[in-house]
């Protein structure tokens, strides 16, 4: 499973050169990029699973299975992080 680092710089509209970018903007950009990337990964997996060439090749099926396993692991981690973030916000709001 590959873990990507949050970028230190983002392209914010109206942001002056060299100005500090808030962590919330960096996090929002990283989450948006992750969401789009996950959608692209899922689309590629689904396209490969519907391809007759993939179905006829044991090596291609094995590669597809590895890609699906990696995708599933990343989604489980993302869901867990979102759940913990949600619980943190709920705890802060209750106190």
Secondary structure, 3 states (H helix, E strand, C coil): CCCCCCCCCCCCCCCCCCCCCCHHHHHHHHHHHHHHHHHHHHHHHHHHHCCHHHHCCHHHHHHHHHHHHHHHHHHHHHHHHHHHHHHHHHHHHHC
